[in-house]
């Protein structure tokens, strides 16, 4: 690249979107959340278009990583969302 004007290529709103992307040689992989899951998509720099690579039916959480050779993608899914608060008396 020889410089030029900046241009927004992804418009990802939402509280979980800003860190769910990974830069590749020819574009950007990113997660786009929807009710009940997310789409793993790829924005191609050369053609300026986005294609869906995969769809997950589980809710995703923080992060997306691309391997150095560009052949593997790692992201997290929420399998169980639970918490327990315990009150323990006279433990000392």
Phi and psi in radians as a Rosetta constraint file:
Dihedral C 1 N 2 CA 2 C 2 CIRCULARHARMONIC -1.866 0.35
Dihedral N 2 CA 2 C 2 N 3 CIRCULARHARMONIC 0.453 0.35
Dihedral C 2 N 3 CA 3 C 3 CIRCULARHARMONIC 1.645 0.35
Dihedral N 3 CA 3 C 3 N 4 CIRCULARHARMONIC -2.956 0.35
Dihedral C 3 N 4 CA 4 C 4 CIRCULARHARMONIC 2.292 0.35
Dihedral N 4 CA 4 C 4 N 5 CIRCULARHARMONIC -3.084 0.35
Dihedral C 4 N 5 CA 5 C 5 CIRCULARHARMONIC -1.376 0.35
Dihedral N 5 CA 5 C 5 N 6 CIRCULARHARMONIC 2.553 0.35
Dihedral C 5 N 6 CA 6 C 6 CIRCULARHARMONIC -1.260 0.35
Dihedral N 6 CA 6 C 6 N 7 CIRCULARHARMONIC 2.654 0.35
Dihedral C 6 N 7 CA 7 C 7 CIRCULARHARMONIC -2.553 0.35
Dihedral N 7 CA 7 C 7 N 8 CIRCULARHARMONIC 2.252 0.35
Dihedral C 7 N 8 CA 8 C 8 CIRCULARHARMONIC -1.291 0.35
Dihedral N 8 CA 8 C 8 N 9 CIRCULARHARMONIC 2.247 0.35
Dihedral C 8 N 9 CA 9 C 9 CIRCULARHARMONIC -1.994 0.35
Dihedral N 9 CA 9 C 9 N 10 CIRCULARHARMONIC -0.370 0.35
Dihedral C 9 N 10 CA 10 C 10 CIRCULARHARMONIC -2.204 0.35
Dihedral N 10 CA 10 C 10 N 11 CIRCULARHARMONIC 2.310 0.35
Dihedral C 10 N 11 CA 11 C 11 CIRCULARHARMONIC -2.009 0.35
Dihedral N 11 CA 11 C 11 N 12 CIRCULARHARMONIC 1.455 0.35
Dihedral C 11 N 12 CA 12 C 12 CIRCULARHARMONIC -1.831 0.35
Dihedral N 12 CA 12 C 12 N 13 CIRCULARHARMONIC 1.868 0.35
Dihedral C 12 N 13 CA 13 C 13 CIRCULARHARMONIC -1.625 0.35
Dihedral N 13 CA 13 C 13 N 14 CIRCULARHARMONIC 3.107 0.35
Dihedral C 13 N 14 CA 14 C 14 CIRCULARHARMONIC 1.738 0.35
Dihedral N 14 CA 14 C 14 N 15 CIRCULARHARMONIC 2.741 0.35
Dihedral C 14 N 15 CA 15 C 15 CIRCULARHARMONIC -1.334 0.35
Dihedral N 15 CA 15 C 15 N 16 CIRCULARHARMONIC -0.287 0.35
Dihedral C 15 N 16 CA 16 C 16 CIRCULARHARMONIC -1.946 0.35
Dihedral N 16 CA 16 C 16 N 17 CIRCULARHARMONIC 0.128 0.35
Dihedral C 16 N 17 CA 17 C 17 CIRCULARHARMONIC -1.626 0.35
Dihedral N 17 CA 17 C 17 N 18 CIRCULARHARMONIC -0.520 0.35
Dihedral C 17 N 18 CA 18 C 18 CIRCULARHARMONIC -1.157 0.35
Dihedral N 18 CA 18 C 18 N 19 CIRCULARHARMONIC -0.352 0.35
Dihedral C 18 N 19 CA 19 C 19 CIRCULARHARMONIC -1.979 0.35
Dihedral N 19 CA 19 C 19 N 20 CIRCULARHARMONIC 0.206 0.35
Dihedral C 19 N 20 CA 20 C 20 CIRCULARHARMONIC -1.822 0.35
Dihedral N 20 CA 20 C 20 N 21 CIRCULARHARMONIC 1.010 0.35
Dihedral C 20 N 21 CA 21 C 21 CIRCULARHARMONIC -2.577 0.35
Dihedral N 21 CA 21 C 21 N 22 CIRCULARHARMONIC 2.725 0.35
Dihedral C 21 N 22 CA 22 C 22 CIRCULARHARMONIC -2.491 0.35
Dihedral N 22 CA 22 C 22 N 23 CIRCULARHARMONIC 2.315 0.35
Dihedral C 22 N 23 CA 23 C 23 CIRCULARHARMONIC -1.444 0.35
Dihedral N 23 CA 23 C 23 N 24 CIRCULARHARMONIC 2.308 0.35
Dihedral C 23 N 24 CA 24 C 24 CIRCULARHARMONIC -2.069 0.35
Dihedral N 24 CA 24 C 24 N 25 CIRCULARHARMONIC 3.022 0.35
Dihedral C 24 N 25 CA 25 C 25 CIRCULARHARMONIC -1.048 0.35
Dihedral N 25 CA 25 C 25 N 26 CIRCULARHARMONIC -0.682 0.35
Dihedral C 25 N 26 CA 26 C 26 CIRCULARHARMONIC -1.931 0.35
Dihedral N 26 CA 26 C 26 N 27 CIRCULARHARMONIC 0.117 0.35
Dihedral C 26 N 27 CA 27 C 27 CIRCULARHARMONIC 2.998 0.35
Dihedral N 27 CA 27 C 27 N 28 CIRCULARHARMONIC -2.764 0.35
Dihedral C 27 N 28 CA 28 C 28 CIRCULARHARMONIC -2.287 0.35
Dihedral N 28 CA 28 C 28 N 29 CIRCULARHARMONIC 2.248 0.35
Dihedral C 28 N 29 CA 29 C 29 CIRCULARHARMONIC -1.600 0.35
Dihedral N 29 CA 29 C 29 N 30 CIRCULARHARMONIC 2.461 0.35
Dihedral C 29 N 30 CA 30 C 30 CIRCULARHARMONIC -2.681 0.35
Dihedral N 30 CA 30 C 30 N 31 CIRCULARHARMONIC 2.720 0.35
Dihedral C 30 N 31 CA 31 C 31 CIRCULARHARMONIC -1.737 0.35
Dihedral N 31 CA 31 C 31 N 32 CIRCULARHARMONIC 2.351 0.35
Dihedral C 31 N 32 CA 32 C 32 CIRCULARHARMONIC -2.093 0.35
Dihedral N 32 CA 32 C 32 N 33 CIRCULARHARMONIC 1.922 0.35
Dihedral C 32 N 33 CA 33 C 33 CIRCULARHARMONIC -1.327 0.35
Dihedral N 33 CA 33 C 33 N 34 CIRCULARHARMONIC 2.562 0.35
Dihedral C 33 N 34 CA 34 C 34 CIRCULARHARMONIC -2.562 0.35
Dihedral N 34 CA 34 C 34 N 35 CIRCULARHARMONIC 2.965 0.35
Dihedral C 34 N 35 CA 35 C 35 CIRCULARHARMONIC -1.032 0.35
Dihedral N 35 CA 35 C 35 N 36 CIRCULARHARMONIC 2.100 0.35
Dihedral C 35 N 36 CA 36 C 36 CIRCULARHARMONIC 1.514 0.35
Dihedral N 36 CA 36 C 36 N 37 CIRCULARHARMONIC 0.208 0.35
Dihedral C 36 N 37 CA 37 C 37 CIRCULARHARMONIC 2.803 0.35
Dihedral N 37 CA 37 C 37 N 38 CIRCULARHARMONIC -2.694 0.35
Dihedral C 37 N 38 CA 38 C 38 CIRCULARHARMONIC -2.752 0.35
Dihedral N 38 CA 38 C 38 N 39 CIRCULARHARMONIC 2.753 0.35
Dihedral C 38 N 39 CA 39 C 39 CIRCULARHARMONIC -1.830 0.35
Dihedral N 39 CA 39 C 39 N 40 CIRCULARHARMONIC 2.290 0.35
Dihedral C 39 N 40 CA 40 C 40 CIRCULARHARMONIC -1.564 0.35
Dihedral N 40 CA 40 C 40 N 41 CIRCULARHARMONIC 2.060 0.35
Dihedral C 40 N 41 CA 41 C 41 CIRCULARHARMONIC -2.143 0.35
Dihedral N 41 CA 41 C 41 N 42 CIRCULARHARMONIC 2.843 0.35
Dihedral C 41 N 42 CA 42 C 42 CIRCULARHARMONIC -2.277 0.35
Dihedral N 42 CA 42 C 42 N 43 CIRCULARHARMONIC 2.191 0.35
Dihedral C 42 N 43 CA 43 C 43 CIRCULARHARMONIC -1.718 0.35
Dihedral N 43 CA 43 C 43 N 44 CIRCULARHARMONIC 2.052 0.35
Dihedral C 43 N 44 CA 44 C 44 CIRCULARHARMONIC -1.564 0.35
Dihedral N 44 CA 44 C 44 N 45 CIRCULARHARMONIC 2.087 0.35
Dihedral C 44 N 45 CA 45 C 45 CIRCULARHARMONIC -1.075 0.35
Dihedral N 45 CA 45 C 45 N 46 CIRCULARHARMONIC -0.701 0.35
Dihedral C 45 N 46 CA 46 C 46 CIRCULARHARMONIC -1.123 0.35
Dihedral N 46 CA 46 C 46 N 47 CIRCULARHARMONIC -0.730 0.35
Dihedral C 46 N 47 CA 47 C 47 CIRCULARHARMONIC -1.824 0.35
Dihedral N 47 CA 47 C 47 N 48 CIRCULARHARMONIC -0.200 0.35
Dihedral C 47 N 48 CA 48 C 48 CIRCULARHARMONIC 1.239 0.35
Dihedral N 48 CA 48 C 48 N 49 CIRCULARHARMONIC 0.463 0.35
Dihedral C 48 N 49 CA 49 C 49 CIRCULARHARMONIC -2.181 0.35
Dihedral N 49 CA 49 C 49 N 50 CIRCULARHARMONIC 2.716 0.35
Dihedral C 49 N 50 CA 50 C 50 CIRCULARHARMONIC -1.898 0.35
Dihedral N 50 CA 50 C 50 N 51 CIRCULARHARMONIC 2.361 0.35
Dihedral C 50 N 51 CA 51 C 51 CIRCULARHARMONIC -2.190 0.35
Dihedral N 51 CA 51 C 51 N 52 CIRCULARHARMONIC 2.562 0.35
Dihedral C 51 N 52 CA 52 C 52 CIRCULARHARMONIC -1.461 0.35
Dihedral N 52 CA 52 C 52 N 53 CIRCULARHARMONIC 2.197 0.35
Dihedral C 52 N 53 CA 53 C 53 CIRCULARHARMONIC -1.583 0.35
Dihedral N 53 CA 53 C 53 N 54 CIRCULARHARMONIC -0.713 0.35
Dihedral C 53 N 54 CA 54 C 54 CIRCULARHARMONIC -2.760 0.35
Dihedral N 54 CA 54 C 54 N 55 CIRCULARHARMONIC 2.744 0.35
Dihedral C 54 N 55 CA 55 C 55 CIRCULARHARMONIC -2.210 0.35
Dihedral N 55 CA 55 C 55 N 56 CIRCULARHARMONIC 2.365 0.35
Dihedral C 55 N 56 CA 56 C 56 CIRCULARHARMONIC -1.950 0.35
Dihedral N 56 CA 56 C 56 N 57 CIRCULARHARMONIC 2.528 0.35
Dihedral C 56 N 57 CA 57 C 57 CIRCULARHARMONIC -1.680 0.35
Dihedral N 57 CA 57 C 57 N 58 CIRCULARHARMONIC -0.065 0.35
Dihedral C 57 N 58 CA 58 C 58 CIRCULARHARMONIC -1.752 0.35
Dihedral N 58 CA 58 C 58 N 59 CIRCULARHARMONIC 2.674 0.35
Dihedral C 58 N 59 CA 59 C 59 CIRCULARHARMONIC -1.239 0.35
Dihedral N 59 CA 59 C 59 N 60 CIRCULARHARMONIC 2.403 0.35
Dihedral C 59 N 60 CA 60 C 60 CIRCULARHARMONIC -1.712 0.35
Dihedral N 60 CA 60 C 60 N 61 CIRCULARHARMONIC 2.827 0.35
Dihedral C 60 N 61 CA 61 C 61 CIRCULARHARMONIC -2.154 0.35
Dihedral N 61 CA 61 C 61 N 62 CIRCULARHARMONIC -2.372 0.35
Dihedral C 61 N 62 CA 62 C 62 CIRCULARHARMONIC -1.501 0.35
Dihedral N 62 CA 62 C 62 N 63 CIRCULARHARMONIC 2.263 0.35
Dihedral C 62 N 63 CA 63 C 63 CIRCULARHARMONIC 1.697 0.35
Dihedral N 63 CA 63 C 63 N 64 CIRCULARHARMONIC 2.641 0.35
Dihedral C 63 N 64 CA 64 C 64 CIRCULARHARMONIC -2.653 0.35
Dihedral N 64 CA 64 C 64 N 65 CIRCULARHARMONIC 2.307 0.35
Dihedral C 64 N 65 CA 65 C 65 CIRCULARHARMONIC -2.352 0.35
Dihedral N 65 CA 65 C 65 N 66 CIRCULARHARMONIC 2.512 0.35
Dihedral C 65 N 66 CA 66 C 66 CIRCULARHARMONIC -1.982 0.35
Dihedral N 66 CA 66 C 66 N 67 CIRCULARHARMONIC 2.353 0.35
Dihedral C 66 N 67 CA 67 C 67 CIRCULARHARMONIC -1.168 0.35
Dihedral N 67 CA 67 C 67 N 68 CIRCULARHARMONIC 2.787 0.35
Dihedral C 67 N 68 CA 68 C 68 CIRCULARHARMONIC -1.043 0.35
Dihedral N 68 CA 68 C 68 N 69 CIRCULARHARMONIC -0.606 0.35
Dihedral C 68 N 69 CA 69 C 69 CIRCULARHARMONIC -1.477 0.35
Dihedral N 69 CA 69 C 69 N 70 CIRCULARHARMONIC -0.057 0.35
Dihedral C 69 N 70 CA 70 C 70 CIRCULARHARMONIC 1.302 0.35
Dihedral N 70 CA 70 C 70 N 71 CIRCULARHARMONIC 0.240 0.35
Dihedral C 70 N 71 CA 71 C 71 CIRCULARHARMONIC -1.746 0.35
Dihedral N 71 CA 71 C 71 N 72 CIRCULARHARMONIC -0.225 0.35
Dihedral C 71 N 72 CA 72 C 72 CIRCULARHARMONIC -2.330 0.35
Dihedral N 72 CA 72 C 72 N 73 CIRCULARHARMONIC 2.529 0.35
Dihedral C 72 N 73 CA 73 C 73 CIRCULARHARMONIC -2.182 0.35
Dihedral N 73 CA 73 C 73 N 74 CIRCULARHARMONIC 2.414 0.35
Dihedral C 73 N 74 CA 74 C 74 CIRCULARHARMONIC -2.100 0.35
Dihedral N 74 CA 74 C 74 N 75 CIRCULARHARMONIC 2.271 0.35
Dihedral C 74 N 75 CA 75 C 75 CIRCULARHARMONIC -2.581 0.35
Dihedral N 75 CA 75 C 75 N 76 CIRCULARHARMONIC 2.841 0.35
Dihedral C 75 N 76 CA 76 C 76 CIRCULARHARMONIC -1.789 0.35
Dihedral N 76 CA 76 C 76 N 77 CIRCULARHARMONIC 2.629 0.35
Dihedral C 76 N 77 CA 77 C 77 CIRCULARHARMONIC -2.196 0.35
Dihedral N 77 CA 77 C 77 N 78 CIRCULARHARMONIC 2.587 0.35
Dihedral C 77 N 78 CA 78 C 78 CIRCULARHARMONIC -1.526 0.35
Dihedral N 78 CA 78 C 78 N 79 CIRCULARHARMONIC 2.009 0.35
Dihedral C 78 N 79 CA 79 C 79 CIRCULARHARMONIC -1.639 0.35
Dihedral N 79 CA 79 C 79 N 80 CIRCULARHARMONIC -0.710 0.35
Dihedral C 79 N 80 CA 80 C 80 CIRCULARHARMONIC -2.515 0.35
Dihedral N 80 CA 80 C 80 N 81 CIRCULARHARMONIC 2.207 0.35
Dihedral C 80 N 81 CA 81 C 81 CIRCULARHARMONIC -2.041 0.35
Dihedral N 81 CA 81 C 81 N 82 CIRCULARHARMONIC 1.881 0.35
Dihedral C 81 N 82 CA 82 C 82 CIRCULARHARMONIC -2.670 0.35
Dihedral N 82 CA 82 C 82 N 83 CIRCULARHARMONIC 2.710 0.35
Dihedral C 82 N 83 CA 83 C 83 CIRCULARHARMONIC -2.647 0.35
Dihedral N 83 CA 83 C 83 N 84 CIRCULARHARMONIC 2.677 0.35
Dihedral C 83 N 84 CA 84 C 84 CIRCULARHARMONIC -2.399 0.35
Dihedral N 84 CA 84 C 84 N 85 CIRCULARHARMONIC 2.341 0.35
Dihedral C 84 N 85 CA 85 C 85 CIRCULARHARMONIC -1.932 0.35
Dihedral N 85 CA 85 C 85 N 86 CIRCULARHARMONIC 2.209 0.35
Dihedral C 85 N 86 CA 86 C 86 CIRCULARHARMONIC -1.995 0.35
Dihedral N 86 CA 86 C 86 N 87 CIRCULARHARMONIC 2.460 0.35
Dihedral C 86 N 87 CA 87 C 87 CIRCULARHARMONIC -1.940 0.35
Dihedral N 87 CA 87 C 87 N 88 CIRCULARHARMONIC 2.092 0.35
Dihedral C 87 N 88 CA 88 C 88 CIRCULARHARMONIC -2.009 0.35
Dihedral N 88 CA 88 C 88 N 89 CIRCULARHARMONIC 2.084 0.35
Dihedral C 88 N 89 CA 89 C 89 CIRCULARHARMONIC -1.748 0.35
Dihedral N 89 CA 89 C 89 N 90 CIRCULARHARMONIC 2.562 0.35
Dihedral C 89 N 90 CA 90 C 90 CIRCULARHARMONIC 0.947 0.35
Dihedral N 90 CA 90 C 90 N 91 CIRCULARHARMONIC 0.809 0.35
Dihedral C 90 N 91 CA 91 C 91 CIRCULARHARMONIC -1.511 0.35
Dihedral N 91 CA 91 C 91 N 92 CIRCULARHARMONIC -0.144 0.35
